Amino acid sequence: MSMLSELGRVRIGDEESSLKPLVARYGGWKWTHKVLYPDESPGDYEYVIEVNPWRFYNLTGHTRRFDDAIRRAESIFSEDWFSSTGLRLWMAGGGIGIRSGCVRSVSADVYVQGRNEWLGQVWTLAAEGRGAQPLLVGTSSLKMGYRPGDVIKTWVTPDASQTQAQAARNLNRACFTSFAGCNGFCELTPGATRYLMQHPEAATNIAPPECP
């Protein structure tokens, strides 16, 4: 998915003007949070982009033409029907935080229908880390409509090595077209789970997995 690769090339400190082609290519929009997050300052804002073929609702409430029609069409068929045809429900998005005309953070999130539950990946690159480690890994629960699931989250700083940065963003894209569907984080995000097995000190609220 080219959007995720392009987000992975954005760096802290890049000028806002350099992002315009990327934002325009994916129909992005500027979003100012009504309530500031703890690490935000007045005047901060974010560019949001997405690839959302099934028109799942997004955090910003942004809408486009045909959203309701596509959602109704998707609701007619069961998830088992999609799986049997090799189609898996999914969406991907990204955010680029801006402060004083420069990039202050980059994030990407992916959600895909797995074998037994929905699976998600969220990675964030930010100048302000969440701890002493240049790469941290955690998890949270997920709910896509009435569908439950789990998300693996990674936080990486500019001090991270290339190996750590790649582990944080690594995604098994075969999960989007697999007839059986991917089963858990070991299959969805092999880079992060492998790193966590080798570096258990990088775990926040997740137990190091036992992947084959």
LOMI-992726 format. One record per atom (N, C-alpha, C): atom name; residue in one letter; chain; x negated, y negated, z. Coordinates in nm, 2 decimals, m for minus. Example, Ala and Ser with C-alpha at 12.3 -4.5 7.8 and 13.67 -1.06 7.14 Angstrom:
<rs>
   atom   res   chain        u        v        w
      N     a       A    m1.32     0.57     0.78
     CA     a       A    m1.23     0.45     0.78
      C     a       A    m1.32     0.33     0.78
      N     s       A    m1.28     0.22     0.71
     CA     s       A    m1.37     0.11     0.71
      C     s       A    m1.29     0.00     0.79
</rs>
This chain:
<rs>
   atom   res   chain        u        v        w
      N     m       A    m0.09     0.12     0.00
     CA     m       A     0.00     0.00     0.00
      C     m       A    m0.09    m0.12     0.00
      N     s       A    m0.09    m0.20    m0.11
     CA     s       A    m0.18    m0.31    m0.13
      C     s       A    m0.17    m0.42    m0.03
      N     m       A    m0.04    m0.44     0.02
     CA     m       A    m0.02    m0.55     0.12
      C     m       A    m0.11    m0.52     0.24
      N     l       A    m0.11    m0.40     0.29
     CA     l       A    m0.19    m0.37     0.41
      C     l       A    m0.33    m0.39     0.39
      N     s       A    m0.38    m0.35     0.27
     CA     s       A    m0.52    m0.37     0.24
      C     s       A    m0.56    m0.52     0.23
      N     e       A    m0.47    m0.60     0.18
     CA     e       A    m0.50    m0.74     0.17
      C     e       A    m0.50    m0.80     0.31
      N     l       A    m0.41    m0.76     0.40
     CA     l       A    m0.41    m0.81     0.53
      C     l       A    m0.54    m0.78     0.60
      N     g       A    m0.59    m0.66     0.57
     CA     g       A    m0.71    m0.61     0.64
      C     g       A    m0.83    m0.69     0.60
      N     r       A    m0.82    m0.77     0.49
     CA     r       A    m0.93    m0.85     0.44
      C     r       A    m0.93    m0.99     0.50
      N     v       A    m0.82    m1.03     0.56
     CA     v       A    m0.81    m1.17     0.62
      C     v       A    m0.89    m1.17     0.75
      N     r       A    m0.96    m1.28     0.77
     CA     r       A    m1.05    m1.29     0.88
      C     r       A    m1.02    m1.41     0.97
      N     i       A    m1.05    m1.40     1.10
     CA     i       A    m1.03    m1.51     1.19
      C     i       A    m1.11    m1.63     1.14
      N     g       A    m1.05    m1.75     1.14
     CA     g       A    m1.11    m1.87     1.09
      C     g       A    m1.09    m1.90     0.95
      N     d       A    m1.03    m1.81     0.87
     CA     d       A    m1.00    m1.84     0.73
      C     d       A    m0.91    m1.96     0.72
      N     e       A    m0.93    m2.04     0.62
     CA     e       A    m0.84    m2.16     0.60
      C     e       A    m0.70    m2.12     0.56
      N     e       A    m0.61    m2.19     0.61
     CA     e       A    m0.47    m2.17     0.58
      C     e       A    m0.44    m2.17     0.43
      N     s       A    m0.50    m2.26     0.36
     CA     s       A    m0.48    m2.28     0.21
      C     s       A    m0.52    m2.15     0.14
      N     s       A    m0.62    m2.08     0.19
     CA     s       A    m0.66    m1.95     0.12
      C     s       A    m0.56    m1.84     0.12
      N     l       A    m0.45    m1.86     0.21
     CA     l       A    m0.35    m1.75     0.23
      C     l       A    m0.23    m1.77     0.13
      N     k       A    m0.22    m1.88     0.07
     CA     k       A    m0.10    m1.91    m0.01
      C     k       A    m0.07    m1.80    m0.12
      N     p       A    m0.17    m1.76    m0.19
     CA     p       A    m0.14    m1.65    m0.29
      C     p       A    m0.09    m1.52    m0.23
      N     l       A    m0.15    m1.48    m0.11
     CA     l       A    m0.10    m1.36    m0.05
      C     l       A     0.04    m1.38     0.00
      N     v       A     0.07    m1.49     0.07
     CA     v       A     0.21    m1.51     0.12
      C     v       A     0.31    m1.52     0.01
      N     a       A     0.27    m1.59    m0.10
     CA     a       A     0.37    m1.60    m0.22
      C     a       A     0.39    m1.46    m0.28
      N     r       A     0.29    m1.38    m0.29
     CA     r       A     0.30    m1.25    m0.36
      C     r       A     0.40    m1.16    m0.30
      N     y       A     0.42    m1.17    m0.17
     CA     y       A     0.51    m1.09    m0.10
      C     y       A     0.63    m1.16    m0.04
      N     g       A     0.66    m1.28    m0.10
     CA     g       A     0.78    m1.35    m0.06
      C     g       A     0.78    m1.39     0.08
      N     g       A     0.67    m1.43     0.13
     CA     g       A     0.66    m1.46     0.28
      C     g       A     0.72    m1.59     0.31
      N     w       A     0.72    m1.61     0.44
     CA     w       A     0.78    m1.74     0.49
      C     w       A     0.71    m1.78     0.62
      N     k       A     0.73    m1.91     0.65
     CA     k       A     0.66    m1.97     0.77
      C     k       A     0.76    m1.95     0.89
      N     w       A     0.71    m1.91     1.00
     CA     w       A     0.80    m1.88     1.12
      C     w       A     0.74    m1.95     1.24
      N     t       A     0.81    m2.04     1.30
     CA     t       A     0.77    m2.10     1.43
      C     t       A     0.84    m2.03     1.54
      N     h       A     0.78    m1.97     1.64
     CA     h       A     0.84    m1.91     1.75
      C     h       A     0.92    m2.01     1.84
      N     k       A     1.04    m1.97     1.87
     CA     k       A     1.12    m2.06     1.96
      C     k       A     1.07    m2.06     2.10
      N     v       A     1.01    m1.95     2.14
     CA     v       A     0.95    m1.93     2.27
      C     v       A     0.81    m1.89     2.25
      N     l       A     0.71    m1.97     2.30
     CA     l       A     0.57    m1.94     2.28
      C     l       A     0.53    m1.81     2.36
      N     y       A     0.45    m1.73     2.29
     CA     y       A     0.39    m1.62     2.36
      C     y       A     0.28    m1.67     2.45
      N     p       A     0.23    m1.59     2.55
     CA     p       A     0.13    m1.64     2.64
      C     p       A     0.00    m1.69     2.58
      N     d       A    m0.04    m1.64     2.47
     CA     d       A    m0.16    m1.68     2.40
      C     d       A    m0.14    m1.79     2.30
      N     e       A    m0.02    m1.85     2.29
     CA     e       A     0.01    m1.95     2.19
      C     e       A     0.01    m2.09     2.25
      N     s       A    m0.01    m2.19     2.16
     CA     s       A    m0.01    m2.33     2.20
      C     s       A     0.10    m2.40     2.11
      N     p       A     0.15    m2.51     2.16
     CA     p       A     0.24    m2.59     2.08
      C     p       A     0.18    m2.63     1.95
      N     g       A     0.25    m2.61     1.84
     CA     g       A     0.19    m2.63     1.71
      C     g       A     0.15    m2.51     1.63
      N     d       A     0.13    m2.40     1.71
     CA     d       A     0.10    m2.27     1.64
      C     d       A     0.22    m2.22     1.56
      N     y       A     0.19    m2.15     1.45
     CA     y       A     0.30    m2.09     1.37
      C     y       A     0.24    m1.97     1.30
      N     e       A     0.33    m1.90     1.23
     CA     e       A     0.29    m1.77     1.17
      C     e       A     0.35    m1.76     1.03
      N     y       A     0.27    m1.70     0.94
     CA     y       A     0.33    m1.66     0.81
      C     y       A     0.36    m1.51     0.82
      N     v       A     0.49    m1.48     0.78
     CA     v       A     0.54    m1.34     0.78
      C     v       A     0.56    m1.29     0.64
      N     i       A     0.51    m1.17     0.62
     CA     i       A     0.53    m1.10     0.49
      C     i       A     0.58    m0.96     0.51
      N     e       A     0.64    m0.90     0.41
     CA     e       A     0.69    m0.77     0.43
      C     e       A     0.72    m0.70     0.30
      N     v       A     0.71    m0.57     0.31
     CA     v       A     0.76    m0.48     0.20
      C     v       A     0.87    m0.39     0.26
      N     n       A     0.99    m0.42     0.23
     CA     n       A     1.10    m0.36     0.30
      C     n       A     1.21    m0.31     0.21
      N     p       A     1.18    m0.20     0.14
     CA     p       A     1.27    m0.16     0.03
      C     p       A     1.41    m0.12     0.08
      N     w       A     1.43    m0.08     0.20
     CA     w       A     1.56    m0.04     0.25
      C     w       A     1.62    m0.15     0.33
      N     r       A     1.56    m0.26     0.34
     CA     r       A     1.62    m0.38     0.40
      C     r       A     1.65    m0.36     0.55
      N     f       A     1.56    m0.30     0.62
     CA     f       A     1.58    m0.29     0.77
      C     f       A     1.58    m0.43     0.82
      N     y       A     1.65    m0.46     0.93
     CA     y       A     1.65    m0.59     1.00
      C     y       A     1.51    m0.62     1.05
      N     n       A     1.47    m0.74     1.04
     CA     n       A     1.34    m0.78     1.09
      C     n       A     1.35    m0.87     1.21
      N     l       A     1.24    m0.90     1.27
     CA     l       A     1.24    m0.97     1.40
      C     l       A     1.28    m1.12     1.38
      N     t       A     1.25    m1.17     1.26
     CA     t       A     1.28    m1.32     1.24
      C     t       A     1.42    m1.34     1.19
      N     g       A     1.49    m1.24     1.15
     CA     g       A     1.63    m1.26     1.10
      C     g       A     1.63    m1.31     0.96
      N     h       A     1.52    m1.32     0.89
     CA     h       A     1.51    m1.36     0.76
      C     h       A     1.59    m1.27     0.67
      N     t       A     1.67    m1.33     0.57
     CA     t       A     1.75    m1.25     0.49
      C     t       A     1.72    m1.28     0.34
      N     r       A     1.76    m1.18     0.25
     CA     r       A     1.74    m1.20     0.11
      C     r       A     1.87    m1.15     0.04
      N     r       A     1.87    m1.18    m0.09
     CA     r       A     1.99    m1.13    m0.17
      C     r       A     1.99    m0.98    m0.17
      N     f       A     2.11    m0.92    m0.17
     CA     f       A     2.14    m0.78    m0.18
      C     f       A     2.10    m0.70    m0.05
      N     d       A     2.06    m0.77     0.06
     CA     d       A     2.03    m0.70     0.18
      C     d       A     2.14    m0.61     0.23
      N     d       A     2.26    m0.67     0.24
     CA     d       A     2.38    m0.60     0.29
      C     d       A     2.41    m0.48     0.20
      N     a       A     2.41    m0.50     0.07
     CA     a       A     2.44    m0.40    m0.02
      C     a       A     2.35    m0.28    m0.01
      N     i       A     2.22    m0.31     0.00
     CA     i       A     2.12    m0.20     0.00
      C     i       A     2.13    m0.12     0.14
      N     r       A     2.16    m0.20     0.25
     CA     r       A     2.18    m0.13     0.38
      C     r       A     2.30    m0.04     0.37
      N     r       A     2.41    m0.08     0.31
     CA     r       A     2.53     0.00     0.30
      C     r       A     2.50     0.13     0.22
      N     a       A     2.42     0.11     0.11
     CA     a       A     2.39     0.23     0.03
      C     a       A     2.30     0.33     0.10
      N     e       A     2.21     0.27     0.18
     CA     e       A     2.12     0.36     0.26
      C     e       A     2.20     0.44     0.37
      N     s       A     2.30     0.37     0.42
     CA     s       A     2.38     0.43     0.53
      C     s       A     2.47     0.55     0.48
      N     i       A     2.49     0.55     0.35
     CA     i       A     2.58     0.66     0.30
      C     i       A     2.51     0.79     0.31
      N     f       A     2.38     0.80     0.29
     CA     f       A     2.31     0.92     0.29
      C     f       A     2.24     0.95     0.42
      N     s       A     2.23     1.07     0.46
     CA     s       A     2.17     1.11     0.58
      C     s       A     2.01     1.11     0.57
      N     e       A     1.94     1.11     0.68
     CA     e       A     1.80     1.11     0.67
      C     e       A     1.75     1.25     0.61
      N     d       A     1.83     1.35     0.64
     CA     d       A     1.79     1.49     0.58
      C     d       A     1.80     1.48     0.43
      N     w       A     1.90     1.41     0.38
     CA     w       A     1.91     1.40     0.23
      C     w       A     1.79     1.33     0.17
      N     f       A     1.75     1.22     0.24
     CA     f       A     1.63     1.15     0.19
      C     f       A     1.51     1.24     0.19
      N     s       A     1.49     1.32     0.30
     CA     s       A     1.38     1.41     0.32
      C     s       A     1.38     1.51     0.21
      N     s       A     1.49     1.57     0.18
     CA     s       A     1.50     1.68     0.08
      C     s       A     1.47     1.63    m0.06
      N     t       A     1.47     1.50    m0.09
     CA     t       A     1.44     1.45    m0.22
      C     t       A     1.30     1.39    m0.22
      N     g       A     1.22     1.40    m0.12
     CA     g       A     1.09     1.35    m0.11
      C     g       A     1.08     1.20    m0.08
      N     l       A     1.20     1.14    m0.06
     CA     l       A     1.20     1.00    m0.02
      C     l       A     1.20     0.99     0.13
      N     r       A     1.12     0.90     0.18
     CA     r       A     1.13     0.87     0.33
      C     r       A     1.16     0.73     0.35
      N     l       A     1.24     0.70     0.45
     CA     l       A     1.27     0.56     0.48
      C     l       A     1.15     0.50     0.55
      N     w       A     1.12     0.38     0.51
     CA     w       A     1.01     0.31     0.57
      C     w       A     1.01     0.16     0.55
      N     m       A     0.93     0.09     0.62
     CA     m       A     0.91    m0.05     0.60
      C     m       A     0.77    m0.09     0.65
      N     a       A     0.72    m0.20     0.60
     CA     a       A     0.59    m0.25     0.64
      C     a       A     0.60    m0.40     0.65
      N     g       A     0.53    m0.46     0.74
     CA     g       A     0.52    m0.61     0.75
      C     g       A     0.39    m0.66     0.80
      N     g       A     0.37    m0.79     0.80
     CA     g       A     0.25    m0.84     0.85
      C     g       A     0.27    m0.99     0.90
      N     g       A     0.19    m1.03     0.99
     CA     g       A     0.19    m1.17     1.04
      C     g       A     0.05    m1.23     1.04
      N     i       A     0.04    m1.35     1.00
     CA     i       A    m0.09    m1.43     1.01
      C     i       A    m0.06    m1.55     1.09
      N     g       A    m0.12    m1.55     1.21
     CA     g       A    m0.11    m1.67     1.30
      C     g       A    m0.20    m1.78     1.27
      N     i       A    m0.15    m1.90     1.27
     CA     i       A    m0.22    m2.02     1.23
      C     i       A    m0.23    m2.12     1.35
      N     r       A    m0.35    m2.17     1.37
     CA     r       A    m0.37    m2.28     1.46
      C     r       A    m0.46    m2.38     1.40
      N     s       A    m0.42    m2.51     1.40
     CA     s       A    m0.50    m2.62     1.34
      C     s       A    m0.56    m2.59     1.20
      N     g       A    m0.47    m2.53     1.12
     CA     g       A    m0.51    m2.51     0.98
      C     g       A    m0.59    m2.38     0.95
      N     c       A    m0.62    m2.30     1.06
     CA     c       A    m0.70    m2.18     1.04
      C     c       A    m0.64    m2.06     1.10
      N     v       A    m0.68    m1.94     1.05
     CA     v       A    m0.62    m1.82     1.10
      C     v       A    m0.67    m1.79     1.24
      N     r       A    m0.58    m1.76     1.33
     CA     r       A    m0.61    m1.73     1.47
      C     r       A    m0.58    m1.58     1.50
      N     s       A    m0.50    m1.52     1.42
     CA     s       A    m0.47    m1.37     1.44
      C     s       A    m0.41    m1.32     1.31
      N     v       A    m0.42    m1.18     1.30
     CA     v       A    m0.37    m1.11     1.19
      C     v       A    m0.31    m0.98     1.24
      N     s       A    m0.19    m0.94     1.19
     CA     s       A    m0.13    m0.82     1.24
      C     s       A    m0.05    m0.75     1.13
      N     a       A    m0.04    m0.62     1.14
     CA     a       A     0.04    m0.54     1.04
      C     a       A     0.12    m0.44     1.11
      N     d       A     0.24    m0.41     1.07
     CA     d       A     0.32    m0.30     1.13
      C     d       A     0.38    m0.22     1.02
      N     v       A     0.38    m0.09     1.05
     CA     v       A     0.44     0.01     0.95
      C     v       A     0.53     0.10     1.03
      N     y       A     0.65     0.13     0.97
     CA     y       A     0.74     0.23     1.03
      C     y       A     0.79     0.32     0.92
      N     v       A     0.78     0.45     0.95
     CA     v       A     0.82     0.55     0.86
      C     v       A     0.89     0.67     0.92
      N     q       A     0.99     0.72     0.85
     CA     q       A     1.06     0.84     0.90
      C     q       A     0.97     0.96     0.91
      N     g       A     0.95     1.01     1.02
     CA     g       A     0.86     1.13     1.04
      C     g       A     0.94     1.26     1.04
      N     r       A     0.87     1.37     1.08
     CA     r       A     0.93     1.50     1.07
      C     r       A     1.04     1.51     1.18
      N     n       A     1.01     1.47     1.30
     CA     n       A     1.11     1.48     1.41
      C     n       A     1.16     1.35     1.47
      N     e       A     1.09     1.24     1.43
     CA     e       A     1.13     1.11     1.49
      C     e       A     1.06     1.00     1.40
      N     w       A     1.10     0.88     1.42
     CA     w       A     1.04     0.77     1.35
      C     w       A     0.90     0.74     1.41
      N     l       A     0.81     0.71     1.33
     CA     l       A     0.67     0.68     1.37
      C     l       A     0.63     0.54     1.33
      N     g       A     0.55     0.47     1.41
     CA     g       A     0.51     0.34     1.37
      C     g       A     0.36     0.32     1.40
      N     q       A     0.30     0.22     1.33
     CA     q       A     0.17     0.18     1.36
      C     q       A     0.17     0.03     1.36
      N     v       A     0.11    m0.03     1.46
     CA     v       A     0.09    m0.18     1.47
      C     v       A    m0.06    m0.21     1.50
      N     w       A    m0.13    m0.28     1.42
     CA     w       A    m0.26    m0.32     1.45
      C     w       A    m0.27    m0.47     1.45
      N     t       A    m0.35    m0.52     1.54
     CA     t       A    m0.37    m0.67     1.56
      C     t       A    m0.52    m0.71     1.57
      N     l       A    m0.56    m0.80     1.49
     CA     l       A    m0.69    m0.86     1.50
      C     l       A    m0.67    m1.00     1.56
      N     a       A    m0.74    m1.03     1.67
     CA     a       A    m0.73    m1.16     1.73
      C     a       A    m0.86    m1.20     1.80
      N     a       A    m0.88    m1.33     1.80
     CA     a       A    m1.01    m1.38     1.86
      C     a       A    m1.01    m1.35     2.01
      N     e       A    m0.89    m1.36     2.07
     CA     e       A    m0.88    m1.33     2.21
      C     e       A    m0.85    m1.19     2.24
      N     g       A    m0.94    m1.11     2.29
     CA     g       A    m0.92    m0.97     2.31
      C     g       A    m0.83    m0.95     2.43
      N     r       A    m0.79    m0.82     2.45
     CA     r       A    m0.70    m0.78     2.56
      C     r       A    m0.78    m0.72     2.68
      N     g       A    m0.91    m0.72     2.66
     CA     g       A    m1.00    m0.65     2.76
      C     g       A    m1.14    m0.65     2.72
      N     a       A    m1.22    m0.58     2.79
     CA     a       A    m1.37    m0.57     2.76
      C     a       A    m1.40    m0.50     2.63
      N     q       A    m1.31    m0.41     2.59
     CA     q       A    m1.34    m0.32     2.47
      C     q       A    m1.30    m0.40     2.34
      N     p       A    m1.38    m0.38     2.24
     CA     p       A    m1.35    m0.45     2.11
      C     p       A    m1.24    m0.38     2.03
      N     l       A    m1.20    m0.26     2.08
     CA     l       A    m1.09    m0.18     2.02
      C     l       A    m1.01    m0.12     2.14
      N     l       A    m0.89    m0.15     2.15
     CA     l       A    m0.80    m0.08     2.25
      C     l       A    m0.68    m0.02     2.17
      N     v       A    m0.63     0.09     2.23
     CA     v       A    m0.52     0.17     2.17
      C     v       A    m0.42     0.19     2.28
      N     g       A    m0.29     0.17     2.24
     CA     g       A    m0.18     0.19     2.33
      C     g       A    m0.06     0.24     2.25
      N     t       A     0.05     0.25     2.32
     CA     t       A     0.18     0.30     2.25
      C     t       A     0.30     0.23     2.31
      N     s       A     0.41     0.24     2.24
     CA     s       A     0.54     0.19     2.29
      C     s       A     0.65     0.27     2.22
      N     s       A     0.77     0.26     2.27
     CA     s       A     0.88     0.33     2.21
      C     s       A     0.93     0.25     2.09
      N     l       A     1.01     0.31     2.01
     CA     l       A     1.06     0.25     1.88
      C     l       A     1.20     0.29     1.86
      N     k       A     1.28     0.20     1.81
     CA     k       A     1.42     0.24     1.77
      C     k       A     1.45     0.16     1.64
      N     m       A     1.48     0.24     1.54
     CA     m       A     1.52     0.19     1.41
      C     m       A     1.67     0.21     1.40
      N     g       A     1.75     0.11     1.43
     CA     g       A     1.89     0.12     1.44
      C     g       A     1.92     0.22     1.56
      N     y       A     1.98     0.33     1.53
     CA     y       A     2.01     0.43     1.63
      C     y       A     1.90     0.54     1.63
      N     r       A     1.80     0.52     1.55
     CA     r       A     1.70     0.63     1.54
      C     r       A     1.58     0.60     1.63
      N     p       A     1.54     0.69     1.72
     CA     p       A     1.43     0.67     1.82
      C     p       A     1.30     0.71     1.75
      N     g       A     1.19     0.67     1.82
     CA     g       A     1.06     0.70     1.78
      C     g       A     0.95     0.65     1.86
      N     d       A     0.83     0.65     1.82
     CA     d       A     0.71     0.60     1.89
      C     d       A     0.62     0.52     1.80
      N     v       A     0.55     0.43     1.86
     CA     v       A     0.46     0.34     1.79
      C     v       A     0.32     0.35     1.85
      N     i       A     0.22     0.36     1.77
     CA     i       A     0.08     0.35     1.82
      C     i       A     0.03     0.21     1.79
      N     k       A    m0.03     0.14     1.89
     CA     k       A    m0.08     0.01     1.87
      C     k       A    m0.23     0.00     1.89
      N     t       A    m0.29    m0.08     1.81
     CA     t       A    m0.44    m0.10     1.83
      C     t       A    m0.46    m0.25     1.83
      N     w       A    m0.55    m0.29     1.91
     CA     w       A    m0.60    m0.43     1.92
      C     w       A    m0.75    m0.44     1.90
      N     v       A    m0.79    m0.52     1.80
     CA     v       A    m0.93    m0.53     1.77
      C     v       A    m0.98    m0.67     1.77
      N     t       A    m1.10    m0.70     1.80
     CA     t       A    m1.15    m0.83     1.80
      C     t       A    m1.26    m0.85     1.69
      N     p       A    m1.30    m0.97     1.66
     CA     p       A    m1.40    m0.99     1.55
      C     p       A    m1.53    m0.92     1.59
      N     d       A    m1.55    m0.89     1.72
     CA     d       A    m1.68    m0.83     1.76
      C     d       A    m1.68    m0.68     1.73
      N     a       A    m1.57    m0.62     1.69
     CA     a       A    m1.56    m0.48     1.66
      C     a       A    m1.65    m0.44     1.54
      N     s       A    m1.71    m0.32     1.55
     CA     s       A    m1.79    m0.28     1.44
      C     s       A    m1.70    m0.24     1.32
      N     q       A    m1.76    m0.22     1.20
     CA     q       A    m1.68    m0.18     1.09
      C     q       A    m1.61    m0.05     1.11
      N     t       A    m1.67     0.04     1.18
     CA     t       A    m1.61     0.17     1.21
      C     t       A    m1.49     0.15     1.30
      N     q       A    m1.50     0.07     1.40
     CA     q       A    m1.39     0.04     1.49
      C     q       A    m1.27    m0.03     1.42
      N     a       A    m1.30    m0.12     1.33
     CA     a       A    m1.20    m0.19     1.26
      C     a       A    m1.13    m0.10     1.16
      N     q       A    m1.20    m0.01     1.10
     CA     q       A    m1.14     0.09     1.01
      C     q       A    m1.05     0.19     1.09
      N     a       A    m1.10     0.23     1.20
     CA     a       A    m1.02     0.32     1.29
      C     a       A    m0.89     0.26     1.33
      N     a       A    m0.89     0.13     1.36
     CA     a       A    m0.77     0.06     1.41
      C     a       A    m0.67     0.05     1.30
      N     r       A    m0.71     0.04     1.17
     CA     r       A    m0.62     0.02     1.06
      C     r       A    m0.59     0.14     0.98
      N     n       A    m0.66     0.25     1.00
     CA     n       A    m0.65     0.37     0.92
      C     n       A    m0.50     0.43     0.93
      N     l       A    m0.45     0.46     0.81
     CA     l       A    m0.31     0.50     0.80
      C     l       A    m0.30     0.61     0.69
      N     n       A    m0.24     0.72     0.73
     CA     n       A    m0.22     0.83     0.63
      C     n       A    m0.10     0.80     0.54
      N     r       A    m0.13     0.75     0.42
     CA     r       A    m0.02     0.71     0.34
      C     r       A     0.06     0.82     0.28
      N     a       A     0.01     0.94     0.29
     CA     a       A     0.09     1.06     0.24
      C     a       A     0.21     1.07     0.32
      N     c       A     0.22     1.01     0.44
     CA     c       A     0.34     1.02     0.53
      C     c       A     0.46     0.96     0.46
      N     f       A     0.44     0.87     0.36
     CA     f       A     0.55     0.80     0.30
      C     f       A     0.62     0.89     0.19
      N     t       A     0.55     0.99     0.15
     CA     t       A     0.60     1.08     0.04
      C     t       A     0.61     1.23     0.07
      N     s       A     0.57     1.26     0.20
     CA     s       A     0.57     1.40     0.24
      C     s       A     0.71     1.46     0.25
      N     f       A     0.74     1.58     0.19
     CA     f       A     0.87     1.64     0.20
      C     f       A     0.89     1.68     0.35
      N     a       A     0.79     1.73     0.42
     CA     a       A     0.81     1.77     0.55
      C     a       A     0.81     1.66     0.65
      N     g       A     0.74     1.55     0.62
     CA     g       A     0.73     1.44     0.71
      C     g       A     0.61     1.46     0.80
      N     c       A     0.55     1.35     0.84
     CA     c       A     0.43     1.36     0.93
      C     c       A     0.48     1.38     1.08
      N     n       A     0.40     1.45     1.15
     CA     n       A     0.44     1.49     1.29
      C     n       A     0.34     1.43     1.39
      N     g       A     0.38     1.31     1.44
     CA     g       A     0.30     1.25     1.55
      C     g       A     0.19     1.16     1.50
      N     f       A     0.12     1.10     1.59
     CA     f       A     0.01     1.01     1.56
      C     f       A    m0.11     1.08     1.50
      N     c       A    m0.14     1.20     1.53
     CA     c       A    m0.25     1.27     1.48
      C     c       A    m0.24     1.27     1.33
      N     e       A    m0.12     1.28     1.27
     CA     e       A    m0.11     1.29     1.13
      C     e       A    m0.09     1.15     1.07
      N     l       A    m0.02     1.06     1.14
     CA     l       A     0.01     0.92     1.09
      C     l       A    m0.12     0.84     1.09
      N     t       A    m0.19     0.84     1.20
     CA     t       A    m0.31     0.75     1.22
      C     t       A    m0.43     0.83     1.27
      N     p       A    m0.48     0.91     1.18
     CA     p       A    m0.60     0.99     1.22
      C     p       A    m0.72     0.92     1.27
      N     g       A    m0.74     0.80     1.22
     CA     g       A    m0.86     0.72     1.26
      C     g       A    m0.85     0.67     1.40
      N     a       A    m0.73     0.62     1.45
     CA     a       A    m0.72     0.57     1.58
      C     a       A    m0.72     0.69     1.68
      N     t       A    m0.65     0.80     1.65
     CA     t       A    m0.64     0.91     1.74
      C     t       A    m0.78     0.98     1.75
      N     r       A    m0.86     0.99     1.64
     CA     r       A    m0.99     1.04     1.65
      C     r       A    m1.08     0.96     1.74
      N     y       A    m1.07     0.82     1.72
     CA     y       A    m1.15     0.73     1.80
      C     y       A    m1.11     0.75     1.95
      N     l       A    m0.99     0.76     1.98
     CA     l       A    m0.94     0.77     2.11
      C     l       A    m0.99     0.90     2.18
      N     m       A    m0.99     1.00     2.10
     CA     m       A    m1.05     1.13     2.16
      C     m       A    m1.20     1.12     2.19
      N     q       A    m1.27     1.04     2.11
     CA     q       A    m1.41     1.02     2.14
      C     q       A    m1.44     0.91     2.24
      N     h       A    m1.35     0.82     2.25
     CA     h       A    m1.37     0.70     2.34
      C     h       A    m1.24     0.68     2.43
      N     p       A    m1.22     0.77     2.53
     CA     p       A    m1.10     0.76     2.61
      C     p       A    m1.09     0.63     2.69
      N     e       A    m1.20     0.56     2.71
     CA     e       A    m1.20     0.43     2.77
      C     e       A    m1.13     0.32     2.69
      N     a       A    m1.10     0.35     2.57
     CA     a       A    m1.02     0.26     2.48
      C     a       A    m0.87     0.26     2.50
      N     a       A    m0.83     0.36     2.58
     CA     a       A    m0.68     0.38     2.60
      C     a       A    m0.63     0.28     2.70
      N     t       A    m0.51     0.23     2.67
     CA     t       A    m0.44     0.14     2.76
      C     t       A    m0.33     0.22     2.83
      N     n       A    m0.22     0.24     2.77
     CA     n       A    m0.11     0.32     2.83
      C     n       A    m0.08     0.45     2.75
      N     i       A    m0.18     0.50     2.69
     CA     i       A    m0.17     0.62     2.61
      C     i       A    m0.27     0.73     2.65
      N     a       A    m0.23     0.85     2.66
     CA     a       A    m0.33     0.96     2.69
      C     a       A    m0.40     1.00     2.56
      N     p       A    m0.53     1.02     2.57
     CA     p       A    m0.60     1.07     2.45
      C     p       A    m0.54     1.19     2.40
      N     p       A    m0.50     1.20     2.27
     CA     p       A    m0.43     1.31     2.21
      C     p       A    m0.52     1.43     2.19
      N     e       A    m0.46     1.55     2.17
     CA     e       A    m0.54     1.67     2.14
      C     e       A    m0.51     1.70     2.00
      N     c       A    m0.57     1.64     1.91
     CA     c       A    m0.55     1.66     1.76
      C     c       A    m0.64     1.78     1.72
      N     p       A    m0.59     1.85     1.62
     CA     p       A    m0.67     1.97     1.56
      C     p       A    m0.80     1.92     1.51
</rs>
